[in-house]
Amino acid sequence: PNEMVPISLRWIKWLCPLFYGMNMMASSEWKDTFDAYGECSLHTSGSLMDMLDRCPGTIVKVKALESQGVNDDDFWWPALSMSLVIILGFRLLGAVILWHKSRFVL
């Protein structure tokens, strides 16, 4: 789980395009589960025990997803734009480093 990563290293995930890609994939793949969770909470009183009695599989899936950092309110536009920015930024950084090193080659 995400909570087991030391606090001093948690910031690294914001530099990794894979983090944003996995969030986009998970929010797309599990959208129907979150929709079922919303319907279940509408048909019950809202307490967790009532929801477990009415639709236990959905509750377990949603809690497992939330423990991995996948939430219903995630949408893919910020993740897609950050992935593109990071990829372009790394490519630009690589091009600058290669250009700088090539100046010293005969």
Buried (B, 14 or more C-beta within 10 A) or exposed (E): EEEEEEEEEEEEBEEEBEBBBBBBEBBEEBEEBBEBBEEBBEEBEEEEEBBBEBBEEBBEBBEEBEEEBBEBEBEBEEBBEBBEEBEEEEEEEEEEEEEEEEEEEE
